Amino acid sequence: MKLNSGRLWLRIATYGTLAVVLLLVLIRALIYWQFDEAAVRGSLTHALQDTGRSVRIDGRITPQVFPYPGIEIEKLSISEPGKPDAFARVEMLRVSLAWLPLLLGNREVKALDLYGPSAGVSRGLDGQLNIADLFQRRRQDSYILKLDRLTMREGTLLLSDQLTHTDKRLASISLDADNLRGTADVSFGAILDDDKRPVRLALTTPLAIQDDQVSLPELEAVAISTIPGLGETKLTVAGQYKLNFASLQATGSDVTVSFTSERPSSEVKLTLPQINASLRELTMPSGTLSAKLSYARSQYQLQAALDNLKLSESGLYADKLDGEFNWLAGSSKVNVKLNAPLSLAGMNQLLMQPLKLTSTITTPALPRGRLVASMEGALDGDIDEPRFNLRVAGKLDGSDVSATLSQYGLIKPRHEAMLSIGKLDLNRYLPETQGDPVAIFQNTNEIPLDWLDFFDLNGKVEVGELAMGRFRINHITSNVRINPRALELDQMSADIYDGRLQGDASLSRRDVPHLQVKQTLQGMKIRPLLADLFNFNRLDGKGNGKIDINADGKSFAELRSTLNGDASFSLNNGALTGIDLVAALKNLPAELKEWNGTAQNDQKTTFSTLSTSFKLDSGVARSQDLKLASQLVNVNGGGKVDLKQSIVDYTMDVQANPQEFVRLKGVNVPLKITGPLNSPVYALDFNALVKGKKTEGEKQQALKQQLQKQITTILP
């Protein structure tokens, strides 16, 4: 028969097919001959008898041929040791056997496929796991376990810890492990169900099994979740691990734990050179922590080294945390160096005590240098709320300082504070001026308010002494509110120029900042106050005052020019410097030029009382009720003080006491005070003398008659 004959090839195909079918029939017959359902069921039922567990099969047991010989078991469950309660259950278990050993009469398990498995793993009050007995070696009479592949789909795992009273649930578990006899490739995925939010878990790693030890040379695990206020967050764990199932011990090296979030953008990284773990605790000889958080116009940075970390069911602890924290807000920077032991009990109760802090503030608002504070105290808080409390005391630029600060929240924190400072000299941090410090309301530098963006604070402040420009104030106490919209001082009280100040003040942040001040002053010395505020030093005395003013401006000079409101004061036993009205009256008649000239520092008019009230309008203070009383002279008058131009324009009626000046009885001397605040001119008020006269000749004649009349009255 020819080789290319069609009949020949038809016979070969027919006989070959019959041979394959016969082989398959023989193999299937062999499998069924080897398979005894009752024997398999009985063997599995008693497989864990030595542990006190029972195995139950509620479904069918079916032999399989392709692609590998094996069996399928439906609805298999395992009980807890010595209890009927179910520990684990699988909807379907597929066991694949190796071909060659089976042909030789040996049952070698090559692969396991689990569909719909569920189990509960718990730790009791004694610290023991309910799965510890399953890791014990067992004699394998009816089969040999040499897994090369393990697959799991739609699994569920319940985790319970009686020591910490926590319960977790892993759902939708999937697992693929190939080449388990060599270095396997393992991938794992699941969803951690939480009452608040689900967490997606994923893990990939090579895996090598040798006896009781499992090596994970390149493990990478990821947990992804969405947290309100943070957006999507990701936790990544990477490193090299070894697990010993016989001793239930684990070690890790070059471990890195990273955390990131979307809103705000944050990164946290913990590097651990070495980890030793058991069921009770995890120890780390050292570690480094770095973190970065960006929010709005702020950036937070942390670098820290940790010594002797320990993580157990009671919490996380470190013998020492030595770190540096930076807060960058725009062009300002706060640097904090801290050193303290770390305790995080229950993974939520924070304690750092004793805590050492060195803080340095650098900002354009402090152009002449930095603000440095060194303090010691304690930090505690609750991570779950979150809430933190800081209590420290030390030095602020050489002055005693103590503070208690509570923070509520992390993303948009709210603060409550108590601050006590011995002495605060703001001149050290303000732009340097030429010569002596200027009066506060003469300062033209813009008031920096950008720093308000970063605060939501309520508290109380105490300052022993505050200096700004030439202005001084002592023993200050006040309630404080700071937020991006305003700086407010409520129930403020202080010692001011030998007197007492009480009231409220606020600076509202608008396109043009708005100042509101309501204060009462008692027993103060008026001359140094006016000199240090407005550079006006022509009035002396001690008494009381009341102000209710407001202003708008970006600098103190602009605020001075827009002052509106009311002010009043009354002084006792004082003096009006620059002119001696008593001496001038005694010298009448004298040359007119003696009444016309700039103020003289060596001259003054003393008084027993002086009172007046002002109406301020756009930086101009007007008064019509000035009254000065003394034993020798009385003065009534009114006028204005222009704070914008720093000039005074006052008209006063000077009357001599007729009991002391008999010759001056009935004589009224009209006096004008005009010119710069710090150097006014005193002059006779010729306009008052010639009131009602129109022509120049009439005015000269009237002036001559008035002077002659008064001189005649004075002369014997």
Secondary structure as the mmCIF struct_conf table of DSSP 4:
data_model
#
loop_
_struct_conf.conf_type_id
_struct_conf.id
_struct_conf.beg_label_comp_id
_struct_conf.beg_label_asym_id
_struct_conf.beg_label_seq_id
_struct_conf.end_label_comp_id
_struct_conf.end_label_asym_id
_struct_conf.end_label_seq_id
TURN_TY1_P TURN_TY1_P1 LEU A 3 ASN A 4
HELX_RH_AL_P HELX_RH_AL_P1 GLY A 6 GLN A 34
HELX_RH_AL_P HELX_RH_AL_P2 GLU A 37 THR A 45
TURN_TY1_P TURN_TY1_P2 HIS A 46 LEU A 48
HELX_RH_3T_P HELX_RH_3T_P1 GLN A 49 THR A 51
TURN_TY1_P TURN_TY1_P3 GLY A 52 GLY A 52
STRN STRN1 VAL A 55 ILE A 57
BEND BEND1 GLY A 59 GLY A 59
STRN STRN2 ILE A 61 GLN A 64
BEND BEND2 PHE A 66 TYR A 68
STRN STRN3 GLY A 70 SER A 79
HELX_LH_PP_P HELX_LH_PP_P1 GLU A 80 GLU A 80
TURN_TY1_P TURN_TY1_P4 PRO A 81 GLY A 82
BEND BEND3 LYS A 83 ASP A 85
STRN STRN4 ALA A 86 LEU A 97
HELX_RH_AL_P HELX_RH_AL_P3 TRP A 99 LEU A 103
TURN_TY1_P TURN_TY1_P5 LEU A 104 GLY A 105
STRN STRN5 GLU A 108 TYR A 115
BEND BEND4 GLY A 116 GLY A 116
STRN STRN6 SER A 118 ARG A 123
TURN_TY1_P TURN_TY1_P6 LEU A 125 ASP A 126
BEND BEND5 GLY A 127 GLY A 127
STRN STRN7 LEU A 129 LEU A 129
TURN_TY1_P TURN_TY1_P7 ASN A 130 ILE A 131
HELX_RH_3T_P HELX_RH_3T_P2 ALA A 132 PHE A 135
BEND BEND6 GLN A 136 GLN A 136
BEND BEND7 ASP A 141 SER A 142
STRN STRN8 ILE A 144 ASP A 161
TURN_TY1_P TURN_TY1_P8 GLN A 162 HIS A 165
STRN STRN9 THR A 166 ASP A 178
TURN_TY1_P TURN_TY1_P9 LEU A 180 ARG A 181
BEND BEND8 GLY A 182 GLY A 182
STRN STRN10 THR A 183 ASP A 193
BEND BEND9 ASP A 195 LYS A 196
STRN STRN11 VAL A 199 GLN A 210
TURN_TY1_P TURN_TY1_P10 ASP A 211 ASP A 212
STRN STRN12 GLN A 213 ILE A 227
TURN_TY1_P TURN_TY1_P11 PRO A 228 LEU A 230
STRN STRN13 GLY A 231 ASN A 244
TURN_TY1_P TURN_TY1_P12 PHE A 245 LEU A 248
STRN STRN14 GLN A 249 SER A 261
TURN_TY1_P TURN_TY1_P13 GLU A 262 PRO A 264
STRN STRN15 SER A 265 ALA A 277
BEND BEND10 LEU A 279 ARG A 280
STRN STRN16 GLU A 281 TYR A 295
TURN_TY1_P TURN_TY1_P14 ALA A 296 ARG A 297
STRN STRN17 SER A 298 SER A 312
TURN_TY1_P TURN_TY1_P15 GLU A 313 SER A 314
STRN STRN18 GLY A 315 ALA A 329
TURN_TY1_P TURN_TY1_P16 GLY A 330 SER A 331
STRN STRN19 SER A 332 ALA A 345
TURN_TY1_P TURN_TY1_P17 GLY A 346 ASN A 348
STRN STRN20 GLN A 349 THR A 362
TURN_TY1_P TURN_TY1_P18 PRO A 364 ALA A 365
BEND BEND11 LEU A 366 LEU A 366
TURN_TY1_P TURN_TY1_P19 PRO A 367 ARG A 368
STRN STRN21 LEU A 371 ASP A 382
TURN_TY1_P TURN_TY1_P20 ILE A 383 PRO A 386
STRN STRN22 ARG A 387 LEU A 396
TURN_TY1_P TURN_TY1_P21 ASP A 397 GLY A 398
STRN STRN23 SER A 399 TYR A 408
BEND BEND12 LEU A 410 LYS A 412
STRN STRN24 ARG A 414 ASP A 425
HELX_RH_3T_P HELX_RH_3T_P3 LEU A 426 ARG A 428
TURN_TY1_P TURN_TY1_P22 TYR A 429 TYR A 429
BEND BEND13 LEU A 430 LEU A 430
HELX_LH_PP_P HELX_LH_PP_P2 PRO A 431 GLU A 432
BEND BEND14 GLN A 434 ASP A 436
HELX_LH_PP_P HELX_LH_PP_P3 PRO A 437 ALA A 439
HELX_RH_3T_P HELX_RH_3T_P4 ILE A 440 GLN A 442
BEND BEND15 ASN A 445 ASN A 445
STRN STRN25 GLU A 446 GLU A 446
HELX_LH_PP_P HELX_LH_PP_P4 ILE A 447 PRO A 448
HELX_RH_3T_P HELX_RH_3T_P5 ASP A 450 PHE A 454
STRN STRN26 LEU A 457 MET A 468
TURN_TY1_P TURN_TY1_P23 GLY A 469 ARG A 470
STRN STRN27 PHE A 471 ASN A 483
TURN_TY1_P TURN_TY1_P24 PRO A 484 ARG A 485
STRN STRN28 ALA A 486 ILE A 496
TURN_TY1_P TURN_TY1_P25 TYR A 497 ASP A 498
STRN STRN29 GLY A 499 SER A 508
BEND BEND16 ARG A 510 VAL A 512
STRN STRN30 HIS A 514 LYS A 525
HELX_RH_AL_P HELX_RH_AL_P4 ILE A 526 PHE A 534
BEND BEND17 ASN A 535 ASN A 535
BEND BEND18 ARG A 538 ARG A 538
STRN STRN31 LEU A 539 ASP A 552
BEND BEND19 LYS A 554 LYS A 554
STRN STRN32 SER A 555 SER A 555
HELX_RH_AL_P HELX_RH_AL_P5 PHE A 556 SER A 561
TURN_TY1_P TURN_TY1_P26 THR A 562 THR A 562
STRN STRN33 ASN A 564 GLY A 578
HELX_RH_AL_P HELX_RH_AL_P6 LEU A 581 LYS A 586
TURN_TY1_P TURN_TY1_P27 ASN A 587 ASN A 587
BEND BEND20 PRO A 589 PRO A 589
HELX_RH_3T_P HELX_RH_3T_P6 LEU A 592 TRP A 595
BEND BEND21 ASN A 596 ASN A 596
STRN STRN34 GLY A 597 THR A 598
STRN STRN35 GLN A 600 ASP A 617
TURN_TY1_P TURN_TY1_P28 SER A 618 GLY A 619
STRN STRN36 VAL A 620 ALA A 629
BEND BEND22 GLN A 631 LEU A 632
STRN STRN37 VAL A 633 ASP A 642
TURN_TY1_P TURN_TY1_P29 LEU A 643 SER A 646
STRN STRN38 ILE A 647 ALA A 656
TURN_TY1_P TURN_TY1_P30 PRO A 658 GLU A 660
HELX_RH_3T_P HELX_RH_3T_P7 VAL A 662 LEU A 664
TURN_TY1_P TURN_TY1_P31 LYS A 665 GLY A 666
STRN STRN39 ASN A 668 PRO A 676
TURN_TY1_P TURN_TY1_P32 LEU A 677 ASN A 678
BEND BEND23 SER A 679 SER A 679
STRN STRN40 VAL A 681 LEU A 684
HELX_RH_AL_P HELX_RH_AL_P7 PHE A 686 LEU A 689
TURN_TY1_P TURN_TY1_P33 VAL A 690 GLY A 692
BEND BEND24 THR A 695 THR A 695
HELX_RH_AL_P HELX_RH_AL_P8 GLU A 696 ILE A 714
#
